[in-house]
Amino acid sequence: MDDHNLSKLVELARGVHMNDSQRNEQRNSFVYGNTKIENENVTREMVETISRDVPMSKFAAR
């Protein structure tokens, strides 16, 4: 991928606006993927449960 194509993709990504449900799903996916690297016992269900029980920071909620 050249710089021009990458720049186009970045511009397209800037225009994406997620609703709260999509943002939460994206956050959970990110958390799961990163914690699974460190702890193979982590499950998606664990991440979803914690996500429901721990409120999102007012700084993260945009």
C-alpha atoms as an extended CHARMM CRD file, in Angstrom:
* protein
*
        62  EXT
         1         1  MET       CA              0.0000000000        0.0000000000        0.0000000000  PROA      1               0.0000000000
         2         2  ASP       CA              1.4570000000        3.3340000000       -0.9620000000  PROA      2               0.0000000000
         3         3  ASP       CA              1.2020000000        6.6000000000        0.9710000000  PROA      3               0.0000000000
         4         4  HSD       CA             -1.5360000000        7.9500000000       -1.2940000000  PROA      4               0.0000000000
         5         5  ASN       CA             -3.8260000000        4.9650000000       -0.6660000000  PROA      5               0.0000000000
         6         6  LEU       CA             -3.1120000000        5.0980000000        3.0450000000  PROA      6               0.0000000000
         7         7  SER       CA             -3.9710000000        8.7970000000        3.1220000000  PROA      7               0.0000000000
         8         8  LYS       CA             -7.2810000000        8.0790000000        1.3730000000  PROA      8               0.0000000000
         9         9  LEU       CA             -8.1390000000        5.4080000000        3.9280000000  PROA      9               0.0000000000
        10        10  VAL       CA             -7.2910000000        7.7180000000        6.8180000000  PROA      10              0.0000000000
        11        11  GLU       CA             -9.5520000000       10.4160000000        5.3720000000  PROA      11              0.0000000000
        12        12  LEU       CA            -12.4020000000        7.9150000000        4.9930000000  PROA      12              0.0000000000
        13        13  ALA       CA            -11.9070000000        6.7190000000        8.5750000000  PROA      13              0.0000000000
        14        14  ARG       CA            -12.1540000000       10.2810000000        9.8680000000  PROA      14              0.0000000000
        15        15  GLY       CA            -15.6660000000       10.4650000000        8.4700000000  PROA      15              0.0000000000
        16        16  VAL       CA            -16.9040000000        7.3870000000       10.3280000000  PROA      16              0.0000000000
        17        17  HSD       CA            -19.1880000000        8.1940000000       13.2530000000  PROA      17              0.0000000000
        18        18  MET       CA            -20.2130000000        5.3250000000       15.5130000000  PROA      18              0.0000000000
        19        19  ASN       CA            -23.2570000000        5.2400000000       17.7430000000  PROA      19              0.0000000000
        20        20  ASP       CA            -22.8850000000        4.2180000000       21.4070000000  PROA      20              0.0000000000
        21        21  SER       CA            -23.5850000000        0.5590000000       20.6960000000  PROA      21              0.0000000000
        22        22  GLN       CA            -20.9950000000        0.3910000000       17.9110000000  PROA      22              0.0000000000
        23        23  ARG       CA            -18.4490000000        2.2570000000       20.0360000000  PROA      23              0.0000000000
        24        24  ASN       CA            -18.9600000000       -0.1750000000       22.9080000000  PROA      24              0.0000000000
        25        25  GLU       CA            -18.6270000000       -3.1630000000       20.5830000000  PROA      25              0.0000000000
        26        26  GLN       CA            -15.4010000000       -1.7250000000       19.1520000000  PROA      26              0.0000000000
        27        27  ARG       CA            -14.0460000000       -1.0360000000       22.6390000000  PROA      27              0.0000000000
        28        28  ASN       CA            -14.8360000000       -4.5700000000       23.7920000000  PROA      28              0.0000000000
        29        29  SER       CA            -13.1660000000       -6.0480000000       20.7270000000  PROA      29              0.0000000000
        30        30  PHE       CA            -10.0590000000       -3.9450000000       21.3400000000  PROA      30              0.0000000000
        31        31  VAL       CA             -9.9380000000       -4.8780000000       25.0330000000  PROA      31              0.0000000000
        32        32  TYR       CA            -10.4540000000       -8.5700000000       24.2950000000  PROA      32              0.0000000000
        33        33  GLY       CA             -7.7600000000       -8.6870000000       21.6180000000  PROA      33              0.0000000000
        34        34  ASN       CA             -5.1930000000       -6.9140000000       23.7510000000  PROA      34              0.0000000000
        35        35  THR       CA             -5.8570000000       -8.7890000000       26.9850000000  PROA      35              0.0000000000
        36        36  LYS       CA             -6.0140000000      -12.1670000000       25.2370000000  PROA      36              0.0000000000
        37        37  ILE       CA             -2.3830000000      -11.6590000000       24.1880000000  PROA      37              0.0000000000
        38        38  GLU       CA             -1.3650000000      -11.4060000000       27.8470000000  PROA      38              0.0000000000
        39        39  ASN       CA             -3.8300000000      -13.8810000000       29.3450000000  PROA      39              0.0000000000
        40        40  GLU       CA             -5.1740000000      -16.7800000000       27.3090000000  PROA      40              0.0000000000
        41        41  ASN       CA             -7.9020000000      -17.3890000000       29.9040000000  PROA      41              0.0000000000
        42        42  VAL       CA             -9.7210000000      -14.1630000000       29.0260000000  PROA      42              0.0000000000
        43        43  THR       CA            -13.0090000000      -14.6970000000       27.1930000000  PROA      43              0.0000000000
        44        44  ARG       CA            -15.2480000000      -12.3520000000       25.2290000000  PROA      44              0.0000000000
        45        45  GLU       CA            -17.9510000000      -13.0010000000       27.8110000000  PROA      45              0.0000000000
        46        46  MET       CA            -15.6510000000      -11.7450000000       30.5880000000  PROA      46              0.0000000000
        47        47  VAL       CA            -14.9490000000       -8.5490000000       28.6650000000  PROA      47              0.0000000000
        48        48  GLU       CA            -18.6560000000       -8.0000000000       27.9500000000  PROA      48              0.0000000000
        49        49  THR       CA            -19.5760000000       -8.5410000000       31.6060000000  PROA      49              0.0000000000
        50        50  ILE       CA            -16.9510000000       -6.0870000000       32.8080000000  PROA      50              0.0000000000
        51        51  SER       CA            -18.0130000000       -3.6120000000       30.1420000000  PROA      51              0.0000000000
        52        52  ARG       CA            -21.5890000000       -3.6980000000       31.4640000000  PROA      52              0.0000000000
        53        53  ASP       CA            -20.4960000000       -3.4210000000       35.1040000000  PROA      53              0.0000000000
        54        54  VAL       CA            -17.8630000000       -0.6870000000       34.7240000000  PROA      54              0.0000000000
        55        55  PRO       CA            -19.1270000000        2.6050000000       33.3130000000  PROA      55              0.0000000000
        56        56  MET       CA            -17.2290000000        4.2040000000       30.4580000000  PROA      56              0.0000000000
        57        57  SER       CA            -15.1700000000        7.2310000000       31.4260000000  PROA      57              0.0000000000
        58        58  LYS       CA            -16.7470000000       10.5600000000       30.5690000000  PROA      58              0.0000000000
        59        59  PHE       CA            -13.5600000000       11.2630000000       28.6010000000  PROA      59              0.0000000000
        60        60  ALA       CA            -13.9700000000        8.1120000000       26.4860000000  PROA      60              0.0000000000
        61        61  ALA       CA            -17.6560000000        8.6960000000       25.7550000000  PROA      61              0.0000000000
        62        62  ARG       CA            -17.7580000000       10.9410000000       22.6990000000  PROA      62              0.0000000000
